[in-house]
Structures are given as structure tokens and as C-alpha cells.
Amino acid sequence: MTDEVGNPIAGAPIAFASSDTNVVKVSDAGLMTSAGPSGGVTISVSSGSLVTSVPVVVTQVPTSIEPSVSQLTMGKGTQQQLGVQVLDAVGAVIPNETVSFSSDKPSIVTVSSSGLLTSVGPLGTANITVSSGALKAKVVVTVAAIAHPQGTIAATLPLGSAFGVAISSHGVMYASQLSGSLGRLDFPTLSFDATISAPGTLDGIVFNPDGTTAYVAGASGGLGIIDVATNSLTGTIALPSGFFGAYSVALSPNGDVYLGSGGAVFAMNPSTKNVDATITVPGTANHMALHPTMSFLYVSLMDANQVVEINTQTNAIARTFSVAAVPQGVAVSLDGTELYVAQESGSLTIINLATGNQTSVNTGVPGFGLALSPDGTQLYIAASEAGSVIVVDRSSHAILKTITTGGEPRRVAFNASGSMAAVANDQGWVDIIE
């Protein structure tokens, strides 16, 4: 502050204000701090009636690189897409940063320029280095023998109104209950050893690849976030106003959690707890499955007799497949060529994803849940109205076995090695199939 001839005026009061404190904050002493996203703001400096403005631009500087997983297991001859995010100092994602990949053992696992992992050789371990400028991170990839269960119920574990189920890469299983809690089991123990209260009608569950976090549909009417280490519900993300119901959930390689609801699919950011995108659909999004190598999400709409293909890079519907009555569970083959849809009309629809052509297998029972075994050879269809699980050969489409469970089997999950499957039954238990 100076007078008319330029001399400083000691002790003159000076005030500072930011036009957007979400981008830049300014203290009473004029210290500016970038608070979040990049962008431009104006800092107003005033003393009495005198005001001047200072434009300030915040740009993102890369400070860390985070792969979607730090370690993973693959079967021989399989592929998996690796997701990577470059972050700034406040943890915000920097879009369109150049990222490179390399494998120290390309005879076991190769990696493409886009991060597509392919197991090409013998069993073993390869280290994948992910780089962006001077930033580096490592992903440990193990190629192991992957199988499928023999189809025998090894245990029936009591759990009231069990509906959704998922098993982490470390052998932790969560089963959701319609009554508003989750049961936890740590394999090889065959009993539930803990519960989590999560108010709401709980449904689908998914773990992150490292098995440190689980996401459950229906917690407080939206998405629940579970810390596996502490076995606690650490947060929820609410549905936008005007929507209701939370049924299915999937986690994309870029870190977004997709939540299926009545009339919409939501892309949710678990770090910021924001809804990044609302994708309107003409029905109830009851089941969903991600493409193993491409940026697509497949969502069945049970009351519209459709399956929609969503581009997870643009969060827009790319294609719509009209299918037989009441589509439910969906799964994609490991090579990404076929989409499978279980239907309450008593059939399994196979969609060629290159051409869109459909074929149908008569299962003879209404299907609800559907899961592909980790070795990619078998499909497990939970037939709720028939009290059974139908095992279908993925290649020949022949029915291999009918496993009688009784009750109403709902969602199905496999462990990472494929040695067992878990089937939630809303009549009060979870079956473990080996």
C-alpha cells in the first residue's frame, strides 16, 4: 500500500480473497495454497475502497503413479488389462499423461504399449514396470495353474438372506445380506468369523484387485466402501437425486466403480466419493461384467430385455443388444469374443461381440446369477427358482452338471485359483462348491 507519490503506508489494512477456494486458498497474510484441481482463479487484494486483482493459474505436476493393482495372478494363455493413473500432489488424476510398460520376463508375460498383459510361456513370475517420466511403479504378475471346481458342495454355511458374494485375491469372502449386513469368511476356514453392519438392502459385491477394499451395492441406498484390514464400512456414496435402488457393481481398471440402479448406471470415484457420470439406461441394471481387455462394461436390463455395452472411457452407451425375456447374470469370455447372458426365460444367450450375432442354449431352468470359472472353461448359472446351479461347458455349450442347492441360489463367485465357487442363497446360507 502506497500513497500518491509512491511512499509505503505502514499499518494499512489489507484483505485477500480468492474467486474459487476449491482451486486456490489465500490466507489473511496473502499466502496462497493450491487446494485441488487445476484451473484459474482471481485473487482480490483490497484496502478500504482500493481493489486490485491478481490472476493465478494452477497446473498439475505429476508426483506419483498408481497401477490398478500391485500384484495379480493369471492363468496360462490369458490376458488382462492393467490400469494406471498419474496423480498430482493432492491426489488428483492427471489426464492424458504418457505411460510406458515393460516386462523383465517377456518369455512369461508380455505387456503392450497400452498395458495389456498376456501370459505367453511357462508358469512363473514377471515384474512389470510402469513409468511416466521419472515416476515408476512395479506390478508383480504370477502365472499359475488355474482350474475349476469339480462340482461338489463341500460346505453349507448359514447366513440369513444371503444374496451377493465375492472372494478376494487373498481368500477373503464377503457375502451380502438383504437385511443390511455382510458376513466375512477367511479361507481355508469354512465358517463366517465376522460381520459388518451396513444399513440398506445389500446386493452385489466386488473387491479391488489387491483385495484391500470391497464395494457393496445398497449400503445406505448407494455404494458402500469397506476396508478389509479393519473389516469396517469406511464410507458411502449416495445416488443422485431422483434415482433409487442399488443392485450390481463392477470395478474398472481406471479405478472407477460402476453401480447399477433403476434407470441408470453410475461411474463413481471412491477417492473423492463423487459421481463422475450418470449413464441413463431404459431399465433396471441388475447385473454387469467388464470386458477383460477393452474399455467396455456390459449391463443387463432385466425389465427391458436388453443388454447395453457401455464405453468406460466416454461413459456412453456404445451398443444395445435385444435378448430373450428377463436377462440377468452376464459374463465375458477370457479372450473377449463372447458375451454370455443368463435369462429367466430358461436359456443362456451367447453373443458374438464382433458381429453381434446370438445363439441360445436351452438350460430348462430360469437363470439368475452367472459366473465364468477363472480358467475360462465353465459357466455357473444360479437357477433361483429351481434351487440348483447349472454347469455349462463354455466351448461346446453342453450342460455338464446340475448341482442341487435347494432354496434360491443368487449370485456366484470363484476364488482366484478356480478351485472353489461360492453361491449365495437368499433362503439363509452360502454354499461352497469344490
C-alpha positions in Angstrom: 0.0 0.0 0.0 1.5 3.3 -1.1 0.4 6.9 -1.1 0.1 9.2 -4.2 3.8 9.7 -4.5 4.7 6.0 -4.0 5.7 6.0 -0.4 4.6 2.9 1.6 1.8 3.4 4.2 2.8 1.5 7.3 0.0 -0.4 9.0 -2.6 -0.1 6.3 -5.1 -2.9 6.5 -5.0 -5.3 3.5 -7.5 -8.1 2.8 -7.2 -11.0 0.4 -9.9 -13.1 -1.3 -10.0 -16.0 -3.8 -12.6 -16.3 -6.5 -12.6 -20.1 -6.1 -11.3 -21.5 -2.8 -11.7 -25.0 -4.2 -8.8 -24.2 -6.5 -6.7 -21.7 -4.5 -7.0 -20.6 -0.9 -5.4 -17.4 0.4 -4.6 -16.6 4.0 -5.0 -13.3 5.8 -1.3 -12.7 5.2 -1.6 -13.4 1.5 -0.1 -16.9 1.4 -1.7 -18.8 -1.5 -2.2 -22.6 -1.4 -3.4 -24.7 -4.4 -6.2 -26.7 -2.9 -7.3 -29.2 -5.5 -7.9 -29.3 -9.2 -6.1 -27.3 -11.9 -7.7 -24.1 -13.1 -7.6 -20.3 -13.0 -8.7 -18.0 -10.2 -8.5 -14.4 -9.3 -7.0 -13.2 -6.1 -8.5 -9.9 -5.0 -6.4 -7.6 -2.8 -8.2 -4.7 -1.2 -7.6 -1.9 1.3 -10.6 0.2 2.0 -12.1 1.3 -1.3 -8.9 0.3 -3.2 -9.0 -3.1 -5.0 -6.7 -4.8 -7.4 -6.8 -8.3 -8.9 -4.1 -10.9 -9.5 -4.7 -13.8 -11.9 -3.4 -17.1 -10.7 -3.2 -20.3 -12.8 -2.8 -23.8 -11.1 -1.3 -26.5 -13.2 -0.9 -30.2 -12.3 2.6 -31.6 -11.7 3.0 -35.4 -11.7 4.1 -36.6 -8.3 3.1 -40.3 -8.2 2.0 -43.1 -10.4 -0.5 -45.8 -9.3 -1.2 -49.0 -11.2 -4.7 -50.5 -10.7 -3.1 -53.5 -8.9 0.3 -54.2 -7.3 0.2 -57.9 -7.8 -2.1 -60.3 -9.7 -2.4 -64.0 -10.8 -3.1 -65.1 -14.3 -3.7 -68.4 -16.0 -1.6 -69.6 -18.9 -2.6 -68.2 -22.2 -4.9 -65.4 -20.7 -4.9 -61.7 -20.9 -5.7 -58.9 -18.5 -5.8 -55.1 -18.9 -3.6 -53.1 -16.5 -5.0 -49.7 -15.5 -2.7 -46.8 -14.4 -3.3 -43.3 -13.0 -0.8 -40.5 -12.8 -1.5 -38.2 -9.8 -0.5 -34.7 -8.7 0.4 -33.6 -5.2 -3.2 -33.5 -3.9 -4.0 -36.9 -5.4 -6.0 -35.6 -8.4 -5.7 -37.6 -11.6 -3.7 -36.0 -14.4 -5.4 -37.0 -17.7 -3.6 -38.0 -20.9 -0.1 -38.4 -19.2 2.2 -40.6 -21.2 2.7 -44.0 -19.6 5.0 -46.8 -20.7 5.2 -50.5 -19.7 8.0 -53.1 -19.7 8.3 -56.8 -18.6 11.5 -58.2 -17.1 10.5 -61.7 -18.3 8.7 -61.4 -21.6 9.1 -65.2 -22.1 6.4 -65.5 -19.3 4.3 -62.3 -19.5 4.4 -59.7 -22.3 2.9 -56.2 -21.9 1.7 -54.0 -24.8 2.1 -50.2 -25.1 -1.5 -49.9 -23.7 -0.8 -52.1 -20.6 -2.4 -55.3 -21.9 -0.8 -58.3 -20.1 -0.5 -61.6 -21.9 0.8 -64.8 -20.3 2.7 -66.5 -23.2 5.0 -69.1 -21.6 5.5 -71.3 -18.6 4.4 -70.8 -15.1 6.4 -68.2 -13.2 6.6 -64.6 -12.1 7.3 -61.4 -14.1 7.8 -57.9 -12.9 6.0 -55.2 -14.9 7.5 -51.7 -14.6 5.1 -48.9 -15.2 6.7 -45.5 -15.9 5.7 -41.9 -16.6 8.7 -39.6 -16.8 10.8 -40.2 -13.8 8.0 -41.9 -11.9 8.0 -45.7 -11.7 5.9 -48.4 -10.1 6.1 -52.2 -10.2 3.4 -54.8 -10.7 4.2 -58.4 -9.8 2.4 -60.9 -12.2 2.3 -64.6 -11.3 1.3 -67.1 -14.0 -0.2 -70.1 -12.1 -2.2 -73.2 -12.8 -5.8 -72.1 -12.9 -8.7 -74.7 -12.7 -12.4 -75.0 -12.0 -14.3 -76.8 -9.2 -15.3 -80.4 -9.6 -18.9 -79.5 -8.8 -19.4 -81.0 -5.3 -20.9 -79.0 -2.4 -18.2 -79.1 0.3 -19.9 -76.9 2.9 -23.2 -75.1 3.5 -22.7 -72.0 5.7 -25.7 -70.4 7.5 -26.1 -66.7 6.7 -29.6 -65.2 6.7 -30.9 -63.7 3.4 -27.5 -64.1 1.6 -27.6 -62.5 -1.8 -24.3 -61.2 -3.2 -20.9 -62.8 -2.8 -17.3 -62.1 -3.7 -13.8 -63.6 -2.9 -10.7 -61.5 -2.9 -7.3 -62.4 -4.3 -6.2 -63.2 -0.7 -9.0 -65.6 0.1 -11.3 -63.2 2.0 -15.0 -63.8 1.2 -17.8 -61.3 1.8 -21.5 -62.3 1.4 -24.1 -59.6 1.5 -27.5 -59.9 3.2 -30.7 -58.3 2.2 -31.2 -57.5 5.8 -28.3 -55.0 5.9 -25.1 -56.7 6.9 -22.2 -58.7 5.5 -20.7 -61.9 6.6 -16.9 -62.4 6.3 -15.1 -65.7 5.9 -11.3 -66.1 5.6 -10.4 -69.3 3.7 -9.4 -72.0 4.4 -11.7 -71.6 7.4 -15.3 -72.7 6.4 -17.3 -70.5 8.8 -18.2 -66.9 9.0 -16.0 -65.2 11.6 -17.1 -61.6 11.4 -20.0 -59.4 10.3 -20.3 -55.8 9.2 -23.4 -53.7 9.6 -24.2 -51.7 6.5 -27.8 -50.4 6.6 -29.7 -51.0 3.4 -30.7 -53.8 1.1 -27.3 -55.2 0.2 -26.7 -56.8 -3.1 -23.6 -57.1 -5.4 -20.1 -57.0 -4.1 -16.7 -56.5 -5.8 -13.1 -56.4 -4.4 -10.3 -54.2 -5.8 -7.5 -56.3 -7.4 -5.3 -56.1 -4.3 -8.1 -57.3 -2.0 -7.7 -54.4 0.3 -11.1 -52.7 -0.4 -14.5 -54.1 -1.1 -17.5 -52.3 -2.6 -21.1 -53.3 -1.9 -24.2 -52.2 -3.7 -27.1 -51.0 -1.5 -25.3 -49.6 1.6 -27.4 -46.6 2.7 -29.1 -47.0 -0.6 -25.9 -46.3 -2.6 -22.4 -47.7 -2.7 -20.6 -48.9 0.5 -16.8 -48.8 0.8 -15.3 -51.5 3.1 -11.7 -51.5 4.4 -10.8 -55.2 4.5 -8.0 -54.9 7.0 -10.2 -53.3 9.7 -13.4 -55.1 8.5 -15.3 -51.9 8.6 -17.6 -49.7 6.5 -15.5 -46.6 5.9 -17.8 -44.6 3.7 -20.7 -44.5 1.3 -21.5 -42.7 -2.0 -25.2 -41.7 -2.4 -27.2 -42.0 -5.5 -28.0 -38.7 -7.3 -31.4 -37.3 -6.5 -34.3 -38.9 -8.3 -32.8 -42.4 -8.6 -33.4 -45.4 -6.4 -32.1 -49.0 -5.9 -28.5 -50.2 -6.0 -28.1 -53.7 -7.3 -24.9 -54.5 -9.3 -21.3 -53.3 -9.0 -18.1 -53.5 -11.1 -14.6 -52.0 -10.7 -12.9 -50.8 -13.9 -9.1 -50.8 -14.4 -9.1 -46.9 -14.2 -10.4 -47.1 -10.6 -14.0 -46.0 -11.2 -16.7 -48.1 -9.5 -19.8 -48.7 -11.6 -23.0 -49.1 -9.7 -26.2 -50.3 -11.4 -29.5 -48.8 -10.3 -33.1 -48.3 -11.5 -32.8 -46.4 -14.8 -29.1 -45.6 -14.6 -25.5 -46.8 -14.2 -23.3 -44.5 -12.2 -19.5 -44.1 -12.5 -18.3 -43.3 -9.0 -14.9 -42.2 -7.8 -14.2 -43.9 -4.5 -11.4 -41.5 -3.6 -13.4 -38.3 -4.0 -16.8 -40.0 -3.3 -18.2 -38.2 -6.3 -20.5 -39.5 -9.0 -18.4 -38.8 -12.1 -21.0 -39.8 -14.7 -24.7 -40.8 -14.9 -25.4 -43.1 -17.8 -29.2 -43.3 -18.3 -30.5 -46.8 -19.3 -34.1 -47.9 -20.1 -34.4 -50.4 -17.3 -33.0 -51.9 -14.0 -29.3 -52.6 -14.1 -29.3 -55.8 -12.2 -26.0 -57.4 -13.3 -22.8 -56.2 -15.0 -19.5 -57.5 -16.3 -16.4 -55.9 -17.6 -14.6 -56.8 -20.9 -11.2 -58.4 -19.9 -9.1 -56.4 -22.4 -11.2 -53.5 -23.7 -12.9 -50.5 -22.1 -16.4 -51.9 -22.2 -18.9 -52.7 -19.5 -21.9 -55.0 -20.2 -25.1 -54.4 -18.2 -28.3 -56.5 -18.3 -31.6 -54.6 -18.0 -34.0 -57.2 -16.7 -37.2 -55.3 -17.3 -36.2 -54.0 -20.8 -35.0 -57.4 -22.3 -31.7 -55.7 -23.2 -28.0 -55.8 -22.5 -26.2 -52.5 -23.1 -22.5 -52.1 -23.9 -21.0 -49.0 -22.1 -17.7 -47.4 -23.2 -16.0 -46.8 -19.9 -13.7 -44.2 -21.4 -16.6 -42.0 -22.6 -19.2 -43.3 -20.2 -21.7 -43.6 -23.1 -23.7 -46.5 -24.5 -21.9 -48.0 -27.5 -24.3 -50.8 -28.4 -27.6 -52.3 -27.3 -28.4 -56.0 -27.7 -32.1 -57.1 -27.6 -32.3 -60.5 -25.9 -34.9 -63.0 -24.7 -37.1 -62.3 -21.7 -35.7 -61.2 -18.4 -31.9 -61.1 -18.8 -30.0 -61.5 -15.6 -26.3 -62.5 -15.0 -23.7 -61.6 -17.6 -20.1 -62.8 -18.2 -17.5 -62.3 -20.9 -15.1 -65.0 -22.2 -11.4 -64.5 -21.2 -10.5 -63.8 -24.9 -13.2 -61.1 -25.0 -15.0 -62.7 -28.0 -18.3 -63.8 -26.4 -20.8 -62.4 -24.0 -23.0 -64.8 -22.0 -26.4 -63.8 -20.6 -28.5 -66.0 -18.2 -32.2 -65.5 -18.6 -35.2 -66.2 -16.5 -36.9 -67.5 -19.7 -34.8 -70.6 -19.3 -32.0 -70.1 -21.7 -28.4 -69.0 -21.9 -27.7 -66.5 -24.7 -24.3 -66.3 -26.3 -23.5 -63.0 -28.2 -20.6 -62.8 -30.6 -19.1 -59.5 -29.7 -17.5 -59.0 -33.1 -20.7 -59.5 -35.1 -23.5 -59.1 -32.6 -24.9 -62.5 -33.7 -26.7 -64.5 -31.0 -27.1 -68.2 -30.2 -29.2 -69.7 -27.5 -28.8 -72.8 -25.2 -31.9 -74.2 -23.5 -31.0 -74.7 -19.9 -34.5 -75.7 -18.9 -34.5 -73.5 -15.8 -34.7 -69.8 -15.1 -31.2 -68.3 -14.6 -30.3 -65.5 -12.2 -26.6 -65.4 -11.3 -23.8 -66.2 -13.8 -20.0 -66.5 -13.4 -17.2 -67.8 -15.6 -14.6 -70.0 -14.0 -11.1 -68.5 -13.8 -9.8 -71.0 -16.3 -12.5 -69.8 -18.7 -13.9 -73.3 -19.4 -17.1 -73.4 -17.4 -20.1 -71.2 -16.7 -22.0 -71.5 -13.4 -25.7 -70.4 -13.7 -27.6 -70.0 -10.4 -31.2 -71.1 -11.1 -33.0 -69.5 -8.2 -36.5 -70.9 -9.0 -35.2 -74.4 -9.4 -32.9 -74.5 -6.4 -29.8 -75.5 -8.4 -26.7 -74.5 -10.1 -26.2 -75.4 -13.8 -22.7 -76.0 -15.0 -22.2 -75.3 -18.8 -19.2 -76.1 -20.9 -18.2 -72.7 -22.4 -16.9 -74.1 -25.7 -19.4 -76.8 -26.5 -22.3 -75.1 -24.6 -23.2 -78.5 -23.3 -24.7 -78.8 -19.8 -22.1 -80.7 -17.8 -23.8 -81.0 -14.4 -26.7 -79.9 -12.2 -25.8 -79.1 -8.6 -28.8 -79.2 -6.3 -28.6 -76.5 -3.7 -32.2 -76.1 -2.6 -33.5 -72.7 -1.6 -32.9 -69.8 -4.0 -29.3 -69.5 -5.2 -28.5 -66.0 -6.3 -25.0 -64.6 -7.1 -21.9 -66.8 -7.8 -18.2 -66.1 -7.2 -15.0 -68.1 -7.7 -11.7 -67.9 -5.9 -8.6 -66.8 -7.8 -7.3 -70.3 -8.4 -10.7 -71.6 -9.5 -10.6 -74.4 -7.0 -13.9 -73.4 -5.5 -17.1 -71.4 -6.0 -19.4 -69.7 -3.5 -23.1 -69.4 -4.2 -25.2 -67.1 -2.0 -28.7 -68.4 -1.3 -31.3 -65.9 -0.1 -33.1 -68.6 1.9 -30.3 -68.3 4.5 -26.9 -69.8 3.5 -23.9 -69.8 1.3 -22.8 -73.0 -0.5 -19.1 -73.7 -1.1 -18.6 -75.8 -4.2 -15.3 -77.6 -4.7 
